Amino acid sequence: MATRKRLSPEESRLAALEAARSLLIETGPQSVTLKAVAGRIGRTHANLLHHFGSAAGLQKALAGHLAEAVCATIADAVRASRAGLGSPREVVDLAFDAFDKEGAGALASWMILTGNEDALTPIVETIHELVDEIAPEEAAHSGNATQVHEETLALVLMAMGDALIGTALARSLGLPDTAARDRAERMLVRSLETVTPPA
């Protein structure tokens, strides 16, 4: 008979978040329940209650987990783009994929619709931390510290909207499915073109 590996509390929590992420991507936010995640990782419902307190707590932790992973990747892409090693499109695709393919848009919408008003807090706080981290670098590069805030706001709103209705709306308007991403890329390219490094 196989014995179950004993995980540290942090390993157990991380395993639950990765299982929740898989469920989110595979079957949608409604499937991210304590019971489903417990079954996926071979743990008990009580074990997950200990870590997250409730299904809403699990979903909020998942939102934070997704946001942290995505923001770290976006920060690297922004720096690479500024150094001429990457492209604005890579930054756009990472942001849009976070809300679409990674399920952050569906998760946030589900949490709001089910009455979890602080659902966006982990996502918003993590994005804010990312902006605070790269804004000084941006100010040194462009002389405009608020530009990165404005671009982040526009990019996140576009990515969230695109995840929810982008494909259907683009098709109804006779535009390609990538229309919102294309527009966001043009926004970032124009931003780079208008940057005037400080003297």
PLY file of the C-alpha trace (Angstrom):
ply
format ascii 1.0
element vertex 199
property float x
property float y
property float z
element edge 198
property int vertex1
property int vertex2
end_header
0.00 0.00 0.00
1.45 3.37 -1.05
1.93 5.97 1.64
1.12 9.59 1.06
4.09 11.95 1.24
3.90 14.27 4.21
4.06 17.84 2.96
5.03 20.93 4.91
2.19 23.43 5.41
3.66 25.64 2.67
4.07 22.71 0.26
0.52 21.60 0.96
-0.80 25.11 0.37
1.16 25.46 -2.88
-0.04 22.05 -4.10
-3.62 23.15 -3.43
-3.13 26.41 -5.33
-1.60 24.62 -8.32
-4.49 22.13 -8.33
-6.96 25.02 -8.10
-5.20 26.73 -11.01
-5.50 23.57 -13.11
-9.20 23.25 -12.30
-9.73 26.92 -13.15
-8.12 26.53 -16.57
-9.70 23.13 -17.34
-13.30 23.66 -16.22
-13.79 27.26 -15.08
-14.03 29.15 -11.79
-17.18 27.41 -10.57
-15.13 24.22 -10.21
-12.61 25.77 -7.81
-14.12 24.32 -4.63
-12.48 22.94 -1.51
-13.87 19.48 -2.26
-12.62 19.43 -5.86
-9.16 20.70 -4.96
-8.89 18.28 -2.02
-9.80 15.40 -4.33
-7.27 16.53 -6.92
-4.34 16.50 -4.46
-5.45 13.60 -2.27
-6.04 15.71 0.84
-9.05 16.17 3.07
-11.60 18.94 2.98
-10.57 19.77 6.57
-6.95 20.14 5.48
-7.92 22.79 2.93
-10.22 24.51 5.41
-7.19 24.84 7.69
-5.20 26.57 4.93
-7.88 28.75 3.33
-10.86 28.95 5.69
-13.48 28.70 2.95
-13.97 28.31 -0.81
-13.91 32.12 -1.06
-10.60 32.12 0.81
-9.21 29.53 -1.60
-10.35 31.57 -4.59
-8.86 34.75 -3.16
-5.56 32.97 -2.51
-5.65 31.60 -6.05
-6.17 35.11 -7.44
-3.12 36.29 -5.51
-1.09 33.26 -6.62
-1.93 33.89 -10.29
-1.25 37.61 -10.01
2.15 37.12 -8.39
3.32 34.64 -11.02
2.07 36.73 -13.92
3.35 40.05 -12.58
6.84 38.63 -12.05
6.88 37.49 -15.68
5.50 40.82 -16.92
8.12 42.75 -14.94
10.86 40.73 -16.62
9.27 41.32 -20.04
8.95 45.07 -19.43
12.62 45.29 -18.47
13.63 43.21 -21.50
11.53 45.44 -23.76
13.12 48.60 -22.35
16.56 47.06 -22.86
15.75 46.23 -26.47
15.70 42.47 -25.77
11.95 41.98 -25.98
8.95 43.56 -27.59
5.85 45.43 -26.45
3.79 42.59 -27.94
5.34 40.13 -25.50
4.23 42.34 -22.59
0.73 42.61 -24.09
0.43 38.87 -24.68
1.53 38.06 -21.11
-1.06 40.43 -19.65
-3.88 39.25 -21.92
-3.01 35.57 -21.40
-3.13 36.06 -17.63
-6.75 37.15 -17.81
-7.76 34.78 -20.61
-5.77 31.52 -20.82
-4.71 31.57 -17.16
-8.30 32.27 -16.07
-7.79 35.38 -13.93
-10.59 37.26 -15.71
-13.11 34.46 -15.26
-12.06 33.93 -11.65
-12.39 37.61 -10.76
-15.80 37.86 -12.44
-17.03 34.68 -10.72
-15.91 35.90 -7.31
-17.62 39.25 -7.75
-20.85 37.64 -8.99
-20.91 35.27 -6.02
-20.65 38.11 -3.53
-16.95 38.10 -2.73
-16.51 41.87 -2.90
-12.81 41.84 -2.06
-12.19 39.39 -4.89
-9.96 41.71 -6.87
-7.85 42.80 -3.89
-4.99 40.31 -4.44
-4.85 41.03 -8.17
-5.04 44.80 -7.73
-2.48 44.83 -4.91
-0.02 42.68 -6.85
-0.35 44.83 -9.97
0.14 47.91 -7.79
3.32 46.39 -6.33
4.56 45.64 -9.86
3.92 49.22 -10.95
5.61 50.60 -7.82
8.59 48.37 -8.55
9.06 49.38 -12.19
7.84 53.01 -11.98
11.18 54.37 -10.65
12.97 52.56 -13.48
10.45 54.01 -15.92
10.90 57.51 -14.52
14.67 57.20 -14.90
14.16 55.97 -18.47
11.46 58.38 -19.62
11.29 61.19 -17.10
7.57 60.43 -16.59
6.68 58.38 -13.51
2.91 58.43 -14.12
3.14 57.05 -17.65
3.62 53.46 -16.45
0.58 53.82 -14.15
-1.62 54.98 -17.02
-0.36 52.28 -19.37
-0.86 49.57 -16.73
-4.42 50.72 -16.07
-5.27 50.70 -19.78
-3.55 47.36 -20.39
-5.25 45.58 -17.47
-8.69 46.95 -18.34
-8.24 45.92 -21.97
-7.00 42.46 -20.98
-9.88 41.92 -18.53
-12.50 43.07 -21.03
-10.99 41.01 -23.80
-11.02 37.88 -21.62
-14.72 38.34 -20.92
-16.20 39.45 -24.28
-13.30 40.31 -26.59
-13.60 37.55 -29.16
-17.39 37.81 -29.51
-17.31 41.61 -29.69
-14.44 41.72 -32.18
-16.21 39.24 -34.45
-19.48 41.17 -34.26
-17.59 44.29 -35.33
-15.90 42.47 -38.19
-12.47 42.69 -36.54
-9.89 39.94 -36.02
-9.92 38.08 -32.70
-6.61 39.77 -31.84
-7.98 43.31 -32.29
-7.73 44.30 -28.60
-4.20 42.88 -28.31
-3.21 44.70 -31.49
-4.58 47.96 -30.10
-2.77 47.48 -26.78
0.48 46.78 -28.65
0.10 50.00 -30.65
-0.46 51.89 -27.38
2.79 50.58 -25.92
4.74 51.13 -29.14
3.55 54.77 -29.30
4.54 55.16 -25.65
8.07 53.95 -26.41
8.31 56.25 -29.41
7.33 59.32 -27.41
9.71 58.62 -24.54
12.26 61.38 -24.06
15.03 60.28 -21.73
15.99 62.90 -19.16
19.04 65.04 -19.91
0 1
1 2
2 3
3 4
4 5
5 6
6 7
7 8
8 9
9 10
10 11
11 12
12 13
13 14
14 15
15 16
16 17
17 18
18 19
19 20
20 21
21 22
22 23
23 24
24 25
25 26
26 27
27 28
28 29
29 30
30 31
31 32
32 33
33 34
34 35
35 36
36 37
37 38
38 39
39 40
40 41
41 42
42 43
43 44
44 45
45 46
46 47
47 48
48 49
49 50
50 51
51 52
52 53
53 54
54 55
55 56
56 57
57 58
58 59
59 60
60 61
61 62
62 63
63 64
64 65
65 66
66 67
67 68
68 69
69 70
70 71
71 72
72 73
73 74
74 75
75 76
76 77
77 78
78 79
79 80
80 81
81 82
82 83
83 84
84 85
85 86
86 87
87 88
88 89
89 90
90 91
91 92
92 93
93 94
94 95
95 96
96 97
97 98
98 99
99 100
100 101
101 102
102 103
103 104
104 105
105 106
106 107
107 108
108 109
109 110
110 111
111 112
112 113
113 114
114 115
115 116
116 117
117 118
118 119
119 120
120 121
121 122
122 123
123 124
124 125
125 126
126 127
127 128
128 129
129 130
130 131
131 132
132 133
133 134
134 135
135 136
136 137
137 138
138 139
139 140
140 141
141 142
142 143
143 144
144 145
145 146
146 147
147 148
148 149
149 150
150 151
151 152
152 153
153 154
154 155
155 156
156 157
157 158
158 159
159 160
160 161
161 162
162 163
163 164
164 165
165 166
166 167
167 168
168 169
169 170
170 171
171 172
172 173
173 174
174 175
175 176
176 177
177 178
178 179
179 180
180 181
181 182
182 183
183 184
184 185
185 186
186 187
187 188
188 189
189 190
190 191
191 192
192 193
193 194
194 195
195 196
196 197
197 198
